């Protein structure tokens, strides 16, 4: 199934548990990060905003899992670490109010 921008996801990043993230479009990258993020793009990948550390990563379909479907399993496996718990809280806030989290972290004026 093709996922769309704004969709919550679990993303696999080497060295970390499955991490809460959100699919985004390149237009949502703040200007001060845009060049570095775009330079890191790999063929066949999707752009993911990671909650908690507020970084962007490019991930293939095999590194992405449906957020709601895997929420109980990956929440338990993620542990009690402060950053993971913050990421989870941000993802749940985004789930409750779609579109809210990017605006909090990157105010709109950072995109112009």
Backbone as ProteinMPNN parsed JSONL, in Angstrom:
{"seq_chain_A": "XXXXXXXXXXXXXXXXXXXXXXXXXXXXXXXXXXXXXXXXXXXXXXXXXXXXXXXXXXXXXXXXXXXXXXXXXXXXXXXXXXXXXXXXXXXXXXXXXXXXXXXXXXXXXXXX", "coords_chain_A": {"N_chain_A": [[0.848, -1.188, 0.0], [0.556, 2.171, -0.854], [1.905, 4.824, 0.901], [1.096, 8.12, 2.12], [2.163, 11.604, 2.292], [2.23, 13.049, 5.53], [1.3, 10.883, 6.834], [1.489, 8.854, 9.702], [4.159, 6.785, 10.828], [6.226, 3.932, 11.606], [9.668, 3.958, 11.74], [12.646, 2.372, 10.699], [15.782, 2.762, 11.886], [19.169, 2.274, 11.715], [20.696, 0.928, 14.587], [18.842, 1.838, 16.393], [15.655, 1.377, 18.126], [12.515, 0.538, 16.457], [11.168, 3.55, 15.343], [9.026, 6.356, 16.088], [7.626, 8.208, 13.461], [6.892, 10.441, 10.687], [5.684, 10.559, 7.425], [6.802, 12.916, 5.112], [6.851, 15.673, 2.773], [9.393, 17.039, 0.586], [9.006, 19.811, 0.589], [8.405, 20.43, 3.166], [10.692, 20.575, 4.642], [12.688, 22.545, 6.71], [14.284, 25.564, 5.597], [16.981, 25.934, 6.424], [17.915, 23.367, 6.679], [17.428, 22.08, 4.352], [19.2, 21.65, 2.056], [21.166, 19.797, 3.0], [19.532, 17.621, 3.754], [18.303, 16.961, 1.295], [20.567, 16.269, -0.174], [21.19, 13.852, 0.954], [19.421, 12.039, -0.043], [18.354, 8.843, -1.215], [17.907, 6.583, -3.978], [14.574, 5.344, -4.498], [13.498, 5.823, -1.965], [11.618, 7.198, 0.827], [10.835, 10.324, 2.356], [11.172, 10.907, 5.768], [10.118, 12.391, 8.756], [11.436, 12.406, 11.915], [10.091, 11.963, 15.052], [10.778, 13.365, 18.305], [13.805, 13.581, 18.125], [13.684, 15.265, 16.011], [14.726, 15.074, 13.423], [15.369, 14.464, 9.905], [15.03, 11.695, 7.692], [15.809, 9.413, 5.042], [13.991, 6.701, 3.907], [13.497, 3.319, 2.869], [10.713, 1.293, 1.688], [10.779, -1.13, 3.117], [11.765, -0.34, 5.515], [9.781, 0.942, 6.821], [6.811, 0.931, 8.736], [3.311, 0.526, 9.339], [1.889, 2.853, 11.517], [-0.331, 2.718, 13.387], [-1.051, -0.007, 13.267], [1.202, -1.326, 14.303], [1.584, -0.168, 16.741], [1.209, -0.973, 19.524], [3.056, -3.119, 19.799], [5.61, -1.959, 19.022], [5.762, 0.21, 20.726], [6.077, -0.995, 23.186], [8.518, -2.341, 22.731], [10.206, -0.2, 22.372], [11.1, 0.859, 24.746], [11.948, 2.657, 27.82], [13.355, 4.962, 27.545], [14.113, 8.476, 27.612], [14.125, 10.074, 25.214], [12.83, 8.404, 23.369], [10.327, 8.188, 24.6], [9.522, 10.848, 24.475], [9.38, 11.129, 21.699], [7.328, 9.337, 21.134], [5.197, 10.567, 22.502], [4.959, 12.932, 20.991], [4.255, 11.849, 18.511], [1.775, 10.723, 19.136], [0.392, 13.045, 19.782], [0.363, 14.244, 17.276], [-1.169, 12.376, 15.951], [-3.616, 12.78, 17.221], [-4.144, 15.401, 16.507], [-3.791, 16.115, 13.494], [-1.15, 17.52, 11.6], [-0.202, 19.249, 13.488], [2.324, 19.03, 14.781], [4.712, 19.579, 13.23], [4.472, 22.326, 12.833], [4.829, 23.261, 15.425], [7.498, 22.592, 15.995], [8.969, 23.595, 13.827], [8.454, 26.67, 13.144], [6.228, 28.387, 10.873], [7.487, 30.502, 9.503], [10.067, 29.64, 9.049], [10.095, 28.329, 6.677], [10.149, 30.04, 4.605]], "CA_chain_A": [[0.0, 0.0, 0.0], [1.325, 3.412, -0.958], [1.651, 5.768, 1.989], [1.15, 9.506, 1.693], [2.726, 12.597, 3.207], [1.387, 13.297, 6.684], [0.949, 9.61, 7.471], [2.376, 8.403, 10.767], [4.822, 5.535, 10.495], [7.379, 3.519, 12.399], [10.813, 3.933, 10.84], [13.785, 1.597, 11.189], [17.058, 3.449, 11.72], [20.197, 1.383, 12.256], [21.166, 1.241, 15.931], [17.732, 2.32, 17.214], [14.426, 0.595, 17.979], [11.57, 1.162, 15.529], [11.017, 4.908, 15.854], [7.857, 7.071, 15.568], [7.927, 9.232, 12.471], [5.807, 10.859, 9.805], [6.08, 10.811, 6.05], [6.676, 14.328, 4.76], [7.331, 16.025, 1.441], [10.562, 17.929, 0.678], [8.588, 21.194, 0.854], [8.252, 20.611, 4.613], [12.008, 20.675, 5.271], [13.079, 23.946, 6.929], [15.301, 26.024, 4.644], [18.358, 25.773, 6.909], [18.27, 21.951, 6.62], [16.976, 21.516, 3.08], [20.275, 21.17, 1.192], [21.759, 18.591, 3.583], [18.552, 16.537, 3.682], [18.136, 16.564, -0.101], [21.811, 15.626, -0.602], [21.248, 12.499, 1.527], [18.383, 11.2, -0.647], [18.751, 7.634, -1.939], [16.833, 6.147, -4.887], [13.559, 4.445, -3.972], [13.227, 6.066, -0.548], [10.639, 8.21, 1.208], [11.322, 11.249, 3.37], [10.506, 10.721, 7.054], [10.447, 13.272, 9.874], [11.482, 11.594, 13.129], [9.679, 12.645, 16.269], [11.755, 13.275, 19.398], [15.049, 14.287, 17.798], [13.292, 16.238, 14.989], [15.593, 14.94, 12.257], [14.772, 13.889, 8.708], [15.778, 10.569, 7.153], [15.24, 8.795, 3.847], [13.788, 5.287, 4.228], [12.825, 2.456, 1.903], [9.449, 0.713, 2.175], [11.042, -2.195, 4.095], [12.146, 0.318, 6.772], [8.596, 1.666, 7.276], [5.684, 0.093, 9.154], [2.116, 1.275, 9.688], [1.965, 3.296, 12.914], [-1.416, 2.198, 14.219], [-1.004, -1.469, 13.259], [2.334, -1.813, 15.1], [1.758, 0.741, 17.871], [1.375, -1.67, 20.807], [4.301, -3.893, 19.76], [6.819, -1.13, 18.984], [5.787, 1.041, 21.929], [6.643, -1.853, 24.234], [9.923, -2.624, 22.4], [10.979, 1.037, 22.345], [11.723, 1.081, 26.044], [11.562, 3.773, 28.683], [14.267, 6.085, 27.338], [13.469, 9.791, 27.568], [13.918, 10.539, 23.844], [11.79, 7.574, 22.76], [9.054, 8.568, 25.206], [9.174, 12.157, 23.896], [8.989, 10.876, 20.311], [6.023, 8.698, 21.173], [4.221, 11.591, 22.896], [4.764, 13.824, 19.844], [3.515, 11.095, 17.493], [0.388, 10.604, 19.586], [-0.19, 14.386, 19.645], [0.126, 14.41, 15.843], [-2.295, 11.485, 15.628], [-4.821, 13.42, 17.747], [-4.345, 16.676, 15.825], [-2.918, 16.063, 12.319], [-0.561, 18.769, 11.137], [0.149, 20.129, 14.612], [3.666, 18.916, 15.341], [5.735, 20.288, 12.45], [4.328, 23.761, 13.088], [5.4, 23.548, 16.741], [8.959, 22.445, 15.958], [9.491, 24.49, 12.788], [7.444, 27.696, 12.839], [5.994, 28.562, 9.454], [8.41, 31.449, 8.874], [11.305, 28.962, 8.69], [9.958, 27.733, 5.352], [10.103, 31.099, 3.589]], "C_chain_A": [[0.884, 1.239, 0.0], [0.925, 4.364, 0.162], [1.805, 7.195, 1.463], [1.757, 10.419, 2.732], [1.723, 12.889, 4.31], [1.006, 12.034, 7.422], [1.977, 9.244, 8.532], [2.916, 7.031, 10.421], [5.816, 5.175, 11.59], [8.52, 3.405, 11.407], [11.964, 3.184, 11.501], [15.06, 2.362, 10.857], [18.106, 2.59, 12.422], [20.673, 1.863, 13.632], [20.086, 1.726, 16.887], [16.566, 1.341, 17.132], [13.574, 1.223, 16.874], [11.136, 2.487, 16.146], [9.785, 5.583, 15.269], [8.278, 8.187, 14.612], [6.69, 9.563, 11.647], [6.371, 11.09, 8.414], [5.833, 12.285, 5.734], [7.155, 14.532, 3.323], [8.528, 16.969, 1.598], [10.21, 19.385, 0.971], [8.484, 21.472, 2.353], [9.588, 20.669, 5.357], [12.324, 22.153, 5.492], [14.259, 24.323, 6.026], [16.724, 25.766, 5.119], [18.828, 24.314, 6.889], [18.086, 21.344, 5.235], [18.112, 20.926, 2.241], [20.865, 19.86, 1.71], [20.811, 17.401, 3.477], [18.401, 16.048, 2.24], [19.391, 15.864, -0.629], [21.906, 14.181, -0.123], [20.238, 11.541, 0.882], [18.986, 10.016, -1.391], [17.599, 7.24, -2.858], [15.854, 5.211, -4.175], [13.237, 4.633, -2.502], [12.183, 7.16, -0.37], [11.232, 9.071, 2.31], [10.48, 11.11, 4.639], [11.039, 11.738, 8.052], [10.37, 12.419, 11.129], [11.087, 12.435, 14.335], [10.766, 12.485, 17.328], [13.019, 14.055, 19.108], [14.847, 15.306, 16.675], [14.24, 16.244, 13.793], [14.812, 14.332, 11.099], [15.652, 12.741, 8.23], [15.054, 10.06, 5.907], [15.164, 7.295, 4.098], [13.072, 4.559, 3.099], [11.574, 1.85, 2.519], [9.683, -0.363, 3.229], [11.419, -1.629, 5.468], [10.985, 1.102, 7.382], [7.494, 0.676, 7.63], [4.529, 0.992, 9.57], [2.095, 1.599, 11.186], [0.911, 2.624, 13.787], [-1.328, 0.672, 14.361], [0.075, -2.018, 14.195], [2.54, -1.027, 16.391], [2.014, 0.007, 19.188], [2.724, -2.394, 20.866], [5.536, -3.0, 19.86], [6.904, -0.166, 20.162], [6.443, 0.264, 23.059], [8.14, -2.085, 23.993], [10.801, -1.379, 22.472], [11.644, 1.383, 23.657], [11.26, 2.346, 26.73], [12.456, 4.998, 28.517], [13.529, 7.394, 27.119], [13.164, 10.241, 26.13], [12.838, 9.719, 23.139], [10.421, 7.965, 23.309], [8.583, 9.927, 24.679], [8.68, 11.969, 22.463], [7.591, 10.278, 20.251], [4.924, 9.711, 21.53], [3.929, 12.538, 21.73], [3.957, 13.128, 18.749], [2.038, 10.98, 17.869], [-0.328, 11.953, 19.515], [-0.515, 14.672, 18.18], [-1.074, 13.569, 15.406], [-3.615, 12.133, 16.059], [-5.162, 14.706, 17.0], [-3.41, 16.751, 14.606], [-2.45, 17.44, 11.87], [-0.043, 19.661, 12.241], [1.633, 20.143, 14.948], [4.751, 19.641, 14.548], [5.677, 21.786, 12.703], [4.92, 24.153, 14.445], [6.928, 23.566, 16.693], [9.592, 23.436, 14.986], [8.42, 25.525, 12.454], [7.396, 28.02, 11.351], [7.008, 29.486, 8.798], [9.759, 30.802, 8.519], [11.264, 28.374, 7.289], [10.016, 28.773, 4.246], [11.424, 31.843, 3.516]], "O_chain_A": [[1.843, 1.333, 0.767], [-0.254, 4.667, 0.343], [2.534, 7.449, 0.503], [1.858, 10.064, 3.906], [0.52, 12.969, 4.064], [0.449, 12.099, 8.517], [3.183, 9.315, 8.295], [2.232, 6.215, 9.803], [6.196, 6.02, 12.4], [8.355, 2.814, 10.339], [12.225, 3.338, 12.694], [15.376, 2.581, 9.687], [17.942, 2.226, 13.586], [21.007, 3.033, 13.819], [20.366, 1.998, 18.055], [16.481, 0.559, 16.185], [13.878, 2.321, 16.407], [10.781, 2.545, 17.323], [9.506, 5.419, 14.081], [9.159, 8.993, 14.912], [5.601, 9.039, 11.879], [7.406, 11.736, 8.248], [4.776, 12.828, 6.056], [7.789, 13.652, 2.74], [8.664, 17.627, 2.63], [11.022, 20.115, 1.537], [8.477, 22.632, 2.764], [9.605, 20.799, 6.581], [12.237, 22.941, 4.55], [15.12, 23.493, 5.733], [17.588, 25.416, 4.316], [20.018, 24.052, 7.064], [18.533, 20.227, 4.976], [17.989, 19.8, 1.759], [21.043, 18.915, 0.941], [21.238, 16.295, 3.147], [18.375, 14.841, 1.998], [19.284, 14.955, -1.452], [22.618, 13.374, -0.72], [20.203, 10.36, 1.225], [19.984, 10.15, -2.099], [16.44, 7.527, -2.556], [16.257, 4.388, -3.353], [12.754, 3.706, -1.852], [11.903, 7.935, -1.284], [12.042, 8.597, 3.106], [9.252, 11.182, 4.599], [12.249, 11.927, 8.182], [9.351, 11.777, 11.383], [11.676, 13.483, 14.599], [11.583, 11.568, 17.249], [13.292, 15.068, 19.753], [15.732, 16.12, 16.411], [14.52, 17.297, 13.22], [13.737, 13.762, 11.286], [16.876, 12.802, 8.346], [13.85, 10.255, 5.744], [16.166, 6.68, 4.465], [12.168, 5.099, 2.461], [11.397, 1.89, 3.737], [8.876, -0.504, 4.148], [11.395, -2.349, 6.466], [11.175, 1.843, 8.346], [7.269, -0.298, 6.912], [4.74, 2.087, 10.091], [2.266, 0.709, 12.018], [1.238, 2.029, 14.814], [-1.511, 0.133, 15.453], [-0.119, -3.065, 14.814], [3.556, -1.198, 17.065], [2.96, 0.346, 19.898], [3.446, -2.294, 21.858], [6.414, -3.249, 20.686], [8.0, 0.232, 20.556], [7.266, 0.803, 23.799], [8.937, -2.034, 24.93], [12.019, -1.492, 22.617], [12.634, 2.114, 23.687], [10.321, 3.014, 26.295], [12.328, 5.966, 29.267], [12.455, 7.422, 26.518], [12.07, 10.735, 25.857], [12.024, 10.27, 22.397], [9.457, 8.062, 22.55], [7.389, 10.133, 24.463], [7.686, 12.572, 22.059], [6.773, 10.667, 19.418], [3.851, 9.706, 20.927], [2.775, 12.905, 21.508], [3.083, 13.738, 18.133], [1.161, 11.122, 17.017], [-1.522, 12.003, 19.22], [-1.547, 15.271, 17.875], [-1.887, 14.005, 14.591], [-4.614, 12.044, 15.346], [-6.334, 15.062, 16.874], [-2.355, 17.38, 14.678], [-3.23, 18.387, 11.772], [0.505, 20.729, 11.964], [2.152, 21.178, 15.365], [5.629, 20.263, 15.147], [6.714, 22.446, 12.78], [5.453, 25.253, 14.596], [7.568, 24.442, 17.275], [10.622, 24.04, 15.284], [7.577, 25.293, 11.588], [8.408, 27.934, 10.656], [7.359, 29.274, 7.638], [10.522, 31.384, 7.748], [12.298, 27.961, 6.765], [9.94, 28.425, 3.068], [11.569, 32.767, 2.716]]}, "name": "protein", "num_of_chains": 1, "seq": "XXXXXXXXXXXXXXXXXXXXXXXXXXXXXXXXXXXXXXXXXXXXXXXXXXXXXXXXXXXXXXXXXXXXXXXXXXXXXXXXXXXXXXXXXXXXXXXXXXXXXXXXXXXXXXXX"}
